[in-house]
Amino acid sequence: MKKINYLQIIIHFIAACIFMISATTYSRLYNIKILKLIYQNGFKNVVNDFDNYGITPNDIAYFTISTNISSFIGLTIAFLFSILLSLKKKWSIINSFIVFLLGFLVLKLDILDKLYLRKFVTPNHLLDNLVANYLLCGTLLLFLGCTLFFSRYLNDKISSSYFKT
């Protein structure tokens, strides 16, 4: 049996990236007041003149920290799903570790932001309510990521690619 399965790595890596973006989308709901202020006035204006907006430096710090660590939390959850699927389907878990390392590299190099992927998939004005936009987008992304992990069709393709010679 082959240990490295490129199809599993590709599918699980895409799902992991979607989980990272979904987690970041949900984390922005940590402080709705700051989120609304940023949308209305811009991030730099809110950070540079926080006193005029009725927020504290601690509010900004906690908001920033929660959004920064959320991607890693999303990656960790995706890694756990990948490991559990690999164990259940008797696939090599080396592929899950490769996916984790690739995802960590994406986080460290900030590739998702550099490619504008977060801005492309985060809500703009789908609904009138900003909170509903973020909840809808995060839920859709989470559903898409879970679909990639747990799709019977994709899992059968991955399983069959293990036995090709």
C-alpha positions as CSV (number, residue, x, y, z in Angstrom):
1,M,0.0,0.0,0.0
2,K,1.3,3.4,-0.9
3,K,1.9,5.7,2.0
4,I,1.7,9.1,0.2
5,N,-1.7,9.6,-1.4
6,Y,-1.7,12.9,-3.4
7,L,-5.5,12.9,-3.9
8,Q,-6.1,12.7,-0.1
9,I,-3.5,15.4,0.5
10,I,-5.1,17.7,-2.1
11,I,-8.7,17.2,-0.9
12,H,-7.9,17.4,2.8
13,F,-5.7,20.5,2.2
14,I,-8.5,22.3,0.4
15,A,-10.9,21.3,3.2
16,A,-8.3,22.5,5.8
17,C,-8.0,25.9,4.1
18,I,-11.8,26.2,4.1
19,F,-11.9,25.4,7.8
20,M,-9.3,28.1,8.5
21,I,-11.3,30.7,6.6
22,S,-14.5,29.6,8.3
23,A,-13.0,29.8,11.8
24,T,-11.7,33.3,11.0
25,T,-15.1,34.3,9.8
26,Y,-16.7,33.1,13.0
27,S,-14.1,34.7,15.2
28,R,-14.9,38.1,13.8
29,L,-18.2,37.8,15.7
30,Y,-16.2,38.0,19.0
31,N,-17.0,41.7,19.3
32,I,-19.8,42.9,17.1
33,K,-19.3,46.6,18.1
34,I,-15.7,46.6,16.8
35,L,-16.7,44.7,13.7
36,K,-19.4,47.3,12.8
37,L,-17.1,50.2,13.6
38,I,-14.4,48.7,11.3
39,Y,-17.0,48.3,8.5
40,Q,-18.2,51.8,8.9
41,N,-14.9,53.6,9.5
42,G,-12.1,51.4,8.4
43,F,-9.6,49.4,10.5
44,K,-6.9,52.0,10.7
45,N,-9.3,54.8,11.8
46,V,-10.8,52.6,14.6
47,V,-7.4,51.5,15.8
48,N,-5.7,54.9,15.7
49,D,-8.7,56.8,17.3
50,F,-10.3,54.1,19.5
51,D,-11.2,56.6,22.3
52,N,-13.7,58.4,20.0
53,Y,-15.4,55.2,19.2
54,G,-15.9,54.1,22.8
55,I,-13.6,51.1,22.8
56,T,-10.5,50.3,24.7
57,P,-7.1,49.0,23.6
58,N,-8.0,45.7,25.4
59,D,-11.1,45.4,23.2
60,I,-8.9,45.8,20.1
61,A,-6.3,43.4,21.4
62,Y,-8.8,40.7,22.2
63,F,-10.5,41.1,18.9
64,T,-7.2,40.9,17.0
65,I,-5.9,37.9,19.1
66,S,-9.2,36.0,18.5
67,T,-9.1,36.5,14.8
68,N,-5.4,35.6,14.6
69,I,-5.6,32.3,16.5
70,S,-8.8,31.2,14.9
71,S,-7.1,30.1,11.7
72,F,-4.9,27.8,13.7
73,I,-7.9,26.4,15.6
74,G,-9.6,25.7,12.2
75,L,-6.5,24.0,11.0
76,T,-6.3,21.9,14.1
77,I,-9.9,20.8,13.8
78,A,-9.3,19.9,10.1
79,F,-6.2,17.9,11.1
80,L,-8.2,16.0,13.7
81,F,-10.9,15.2,11.1
82,S,-8.2,14.1,8.6
83,I,-6.5,11.8,11.2
84,L,-9.8,10.3,12.3
85,L,-10.8,9.6,8.7
86,S,-7.4,8.1,8.0
87,L,-7.7,5.8,10.9
88,K,-11.3,4.8,10.1
89,K,-10.6,4.2,6.4
90,K,-7.2,2.6,7.1
91,W,-5.3,5.2,5.1
92,S,-1.8,6.4,6.0
93,I,-1.8,9.1,8.6
94,I,1.3,10.5,7.1
95,N,-0.9,12.3,4.6
96,S,-2.7,14.0,7.5
97,F,0.6,15.3,8.8
98,I,1.5,16.6,5.4
99,V,-1.8,18.4,5.2
100,F,-1.2,19.9,8.6
101,L,2.4,21.1,7.7
102,L,1.1,22.6,4.4
103,G,-1.7,24.4,6.3
104,F,0.7,25.6,8.9
105,L,3.0,26.9,6.1
106,V,0.0,28.7,4.6
107,L,-0.7,30.3,8.0
108,K,2.9,31.4,8.6
109,L,3.3,32.8,5.1
110,D,-0.2,34.4,5.3
111,I,-1.0,33.0,1.8
112,L,-4.7,33.1,2.2
113,D,-4.7,36.9,2.8
114,K,-2.0,37.5,0.1
115,L,-4.2,35.7,-2.5
116,Y,-7.2,37.7,-1.2
117,L,-9.0,34.4,-0.6
118,R,-10.4,35.5,2.7
119,K,-11.8,38.7,1.2
120,F,-13.3,36.8,-1.7
121,V,-15.2,34.3,0.5
122,T,-16.1,36.6,3.5
123,P,-19.5,38.2,3.3
124,N,-19.9,41.7,1.9
125,H,-23.6,42.5,1.8
126,L,-25.5,39.3,1.2
127,L,-28.0,40.2,3.9
128,D,-28.9,43.5,5.6
129,N,-27.5,42.3,8.9
130,L,-23.7,42.1,9.3
131,V,-23.9,39.4,12.0
132,A,-26.2,37.3,9.8
133,N,-23.7,37.7,6.9
134,Y,-20.8,36.4,8.9
135,L,-22.9,33.5,10.4
136,L,-24.2,32.6,6.9
137,C,-20.7,32.7,5.4
138,G,-19.1,30.8,8.2
139,T,-21.8,28.1,8.1
140,L,-21.6,27.7,4.3
141,L,-17.8,27.4,4.5
142,L,-18.0,24.9,7.4
143,F,-20.5,22.9,5.4
144,L,-18.3,22.9,2.3
145,G,-15.3,21.8,4.3
146,C,-17.2,19.0,6.0
147,T,-18.6,17.9,2.6
148,L,-15.0,17.6,1.3
149,F,-14.0,15.5,4.3
150,F,-17.0,13.3,4.5
151,S,-18.2,12.9,1.0
152,R,-18.7,9.3,0.2
153,Y,-17.8,9.9,-3.4
154,L,-14.5,11.6,-2.6
155,N,-13.6,9.1,0.1
156,D,-14.2,6.2,-2.3
157,K,-11.9,8.0,-4.9
158,I,-9.2,8.4,-2.2
159,S,-9.6,4.7,-1.1
160,S,-9.4,3.5,-4.7
161,S,-6.3,5.5,-5.4
162,Y,-4.5,3.7,-2.6
163,F,-4.8,0.4,-4.5
164,K,-3.7,1.7,-7.9
165,T,-0.3,0.5,-9.0
